[in-house]
Amino acid sequence: MKVLLLKDAKEDDGGQDPYIRELGLYGLEATSIPVLSFEFLSLPSFSEKLSHPENYGGLIFTSPRAVEAVELCLEKDNEAEVWEKSLREKWNAKPVYVVGKATASLVSKIGLDTKGENCGNAEKLAEYICSRESSALPLLFPCGNLKREILPKMLQAEGIPMESLTVYQTAAHPGIQGNLNSYYSKQGLPAGIAFFSPSGITYTLKHIQELSGDSIDQIKFAAIGPTTARALATQGLPVSCTAESPTPQALATGIRKALQPQDCC
């Protein structure tokens, strides 16, 4: 059976997208189509803030893109050298909070130790931060323009200072419609479609509905997490599977169960 993943394919150390590999272990043929594009913003301002860790109580990363913004800052002039010599160690003396293992892995690559990576979403991370944070200095939170307000509001309610900075904005990938048309014409109706963000639903759902027609009821819809599942439900689509955690293994397990008539997830 075929599964359509509405995300950019990213090869890991094994040379394959981990979601495609995990689904393949269950005999499912997965294809990835990128649905989002990103533009980075305010990098000079972000770089300035990164150069003064003494002003902050720690860092919060809730997306891989925010970590990529750090990498872009380090590419400027001699920033990478300064990071290696002193800044990295100074930031490592403070907590670096992350959501999910994918983001944690990227944070580790820039030399920072992470906390909270097993928190599957921003709400759980906020609870984790609230349970242990006592610094009077603000936490620096690089984020996207579509960030949800639940984490800032929960921290604010507990009196934990935070400074957010929008370092990227999300837009529709320019090739969405063409790629979806090509997929349907070559592979036909997928047995399952997995969504990875509410914005991905916004940018693709109309095209999927048009291409699927009356057969859309045959498709099992999966979500990477509860926020995306709620966005699907808001659009009136039945959510056959919500991954227990935002990992390839959890999503693949959920989709496999959803595609077996005797099971549900």
URKAGI-V651587 format. One record per residue. N is the residue number from 1. RES is the residue in three letters. SS is DSSP state (~ for helix, > for strand, _ for the rest). PSI is psi in whole degrees, -180 to 180 (NA if undefined). OMEGA is omega as a letter, one per 30 degrees, with the letter a starting at -180 (NA if undefined). Layout:
# URKAGI-V651587
n,res,ss,psi,omega
N,RES,SS,PSI,OMEGA
N,RES,SS,PSI,OMEGA
This chain:
# URKAGI-V651587
n,res,ss,psi,omega
1,MET,_,150,a
2,LYS,>,141,l
3,VAL,>,133,l
4,LEU,>,123,l
5,LEU,>,119,a
6,LEU,>,73,a
7,LYS,_,161,l
8,ASP,_,133,l
9,ALA,_,130,l
10,LYS,_,118,l
11,GLU,>,140,l
12,ASP,_,-165,a
13,ASP,_,-21,l
14,GLY,_,0,l
15,GLY,_,16,a
16,GLN,_,151,l
17,ASP,>,128,a
18,PRO,~,-30,l
19,TYR,~,-41,l
20,ILE,~,-41,a
21,ARG,~,-46,a
22,GLU,~,-42,l
23,LEU,~,-35,l
24,GLY,~,-30,l
25,LEU,~,-23,l
26,TYR,_,10,l
27,GLY,_,19,a
28,LEU,_,135,a
29,GLU,>,105,a
30,ALA,>,145,l
31,THR,>,135,l
32,SER,>,138,l
33,ILE,_,122,l
34,PRO,_,137,a
35,VAL,_,-11,a
36,LEU,>,149,l
37,SER,>,157,a
38,PHE,>,140,l
39,GLU,>,128,a
40,PHE,>,142,a
41,LEU,_,159,l
42,SER,_,31,a
43,LEU,~,-38,l
44,PRO,~,-42,l
45,SER,~,-42,l
46,PHE,~,-42,l
47,SER,~,-40,l
48,GLU,~,-42,l
49,LYS,~,-40,l
50,LEU,~,-27,a
51,SER,_,-2,l
52,HIS,_,67,a
53,PRO,~,-22,a
54,GLU,~,-15,a
55,ASN,~,-4,a
56,TYR,>,155,l
57,GLY,>,-12,a
58,GLY,>,-170,a
59,LEU,>,153,l
60,ILE,>,127,l
61,PHE,>,122,l
62,THR,_,7,l
63,SER,_,150,l
64,PRO,~,-34,a
65,ARG,~,-36,l
66,ALA,~,-35,l
67,VAL,~,-38,l
68,GLU,~,-34,l
69,ALA,~,-38,l
70,VAL,~,-46,a
71,GLU,~,-40,l
72,LEU,~,-38,l
73,CYS,~,-37,a
74,LEU,~,-15,l
75,GLU,_,-14,a
76,LYS,_,131,l
77,ASP,_,-123,a
78,ASN,_,24,a
79,GLU,~,-38,a
80,ALA,~,-39,l
81,GLU,~,-44,l
82,VAL,~,-39,l
83,TRP,~,-48,a
84,GLU,~,-39,a
85,LYS,~,-36,a
86,SER,~,-43,a
87,LEU,~,-41,a
88,ARG,~,-45,a
89,GLU,~,-39,a
90,LYS,~,-39,l
91,TRP,~,-34,a
92,ASN,~,-15,l
93,ALA,_,-5,a
94,LYS,_,160,l
95,PRO,>,139,l
96,VAL,>,103,a
97,TYR,>,139,a
98,VAL,>,155,l
99,VAL,_,122,l
100,GLY,_,155,a
101,LYS,~,-29,l
102,ALA,~,-47,l
103,THR,~,-41,l
104,ALA,~,-39,a
105,SER,~,-42,l
106,LEU,~,-39,l
107,VAL,~,-40,l
108,SER,~,-33,a
109,LYS,~,-23,l
110,ILE,_,11,l
111,GLY,_,16,a
112,LEU,_,143,l
113,ASP,_,145,a
114,THR,_,156,l
115,LYS,>,142,l
116,GLY,_,13,a
117,GLU,_,-21,l
118,ASN,_,-4,l
119,CYS,_,121,a
120,GLY,_,-13,l
121,ASN,_,173,a
122,ALA,~,-35,a
123,GLU,~,-45,l
124,LYS,~,-36,l
125,LEU,~,-41,l
126,ALA,~,-42,l
127,GLU,~,-41,l
128,TYR,~,-46,l
129,ILE,~,-44,a
130,CYS,~,-29,a
131,SER,~,-14,a
132,ARG,~,-9,a
133,GLU,_,133,l
134,SER,_,1,a
135,SER,_,143,l
136,ALA,_,-15,l
137,LEU,_,150,a
138,PRO,>,149,l
139,LEU,>,135,l
140,LEU,>,124,a
141,PHE,>,89,l
142,PRO,>,132,a
143,CYS,>,179,l
144,GLY,>,170,a
145,ASN,_,-16,a
146,LEU,_,18,a
147,LYS,_,146,l
148,ARG,_,155,a
149,GLU,_,1,a
150,ILE,~,-42,a
151,LEU,~,-50,l
152,PRO,~,-39,a
153,LYS,~,-40,l
154,MET,~,-40,l
155,LEU,~,-41,l
156,GLN,~,-41,a
157,ALA,~,-28,l
158,GLU,_,4,l
159,GLY,_,21,l
160,ILE,_,117,a
161,PRO,_,143,a
162,MET,>,142,l
163,GLU,>,113,a
164,SER,>,149,l
165,LEU,>,124,l
166,THR,>,113,a
167,VAL,>,-4,l
168,TYR,>,156,l
169,GLN,>,148,a
170,THR,>,138,l
171,ALA,>,169,l
172,ALA,>,139,l
173,HIS,_,133,a
174,PRO,_,-19,a
175,GLY,_,10,a
176,ILE,~,-57,a
177,GLN,~,-44,l
178,GLY,~,-41,a
179,ASN,~,-39,l
180,LEU,~,-42,l
181,ASN,~,-44,a
182,SER,~,-43,a
183,TYR,~,-50,a
184,TYR,~,-37,a
185,SER,~,-32,a
186,LYS,~,-37,a
187,GLN,~,-12,l
188,GLY,_,-163,a
189,LEU,_,125,l
190,PRO,_,152,l
191,ALA,_,-31,l
192,GLY,>,151,l
193,ILE,>,128,a
194,ALA,>,129,l
195,PHE,>,144,a
196,PHE,_,0,l
197,SER,_,154,l
198,PRO,~,-37,l
199,SER,~,-32,l
200,GLY,~,-36,l
201,ILE,~,-46,a
202,THR,~,-42,a
203,TYR,~,-16,a
204,THR,~,-24,a
205,LEU,~,-44,a
206,LYS,~,-44,l
207,HIS,~,-42,a
208,ILE,~,-42,l
209,GLN,~,-42,a
210,GLU,~,-43,a
211,LEU,~,-33,a
212,SER,~,-31,a
213,GLY,~,-139,a
214,ASP,~,-14,a
215,SER,~,0,a
216,ILE,~,-27,l
217,ASP,~,-17,a
218,GLN,~,-13,a
219,ILE,_,136,l
220,LYS,>,123,a
221,PHE,>,132,a
222,ALA,>,151,l
223,ALA,>,145,a
224,ILE,_,-19,a
225,GLY,_,177,a
226,PRO,~,-34,l
227,THR,~,-45,l
228,THR,~,-37,l
229,ALA,~,-42,l
230,ARG,~,-38,l
231,ALA,~,-38,l
232,LEU,~,-46,a
233,ALA,~,-36,l
234,THR,~,-31,l
235,GLN,_,3,l
236,GLY,_,15,a
237,LEU,_,138,l
238,PRO,_,131,l
239,VAL,>,108,a
240,SER,>,-21,a
241,CYS,>,130,l
242,THR,>,122,a
243,ALA,_,138,a
244,GLU,_,-26,l
245,SER,_,157,a
246,PRO,_,64,a
247,THR,_,156,l
248,PRO,~,-40,a
249,GLN,~,-45,a
250,ALA,~,-41,a
251,LEU,~,-44,a
252,ALA,~,-42,l
253,THR,~,-44,a
254,GLY,~,-43,a
255,ILE,~,-41,l
256,ARG,~,-45,l
257,LYS,~,-40,a
258,ALA,~,-30,a
259,LEU,_,-3,l
260,GLN,_,118,a
261,PRO,_,-32,a
262,GLN,_,-12,a
263,ASP,_,163,l
264,CYS,_,165,a
265,CYS,_,NA,NA
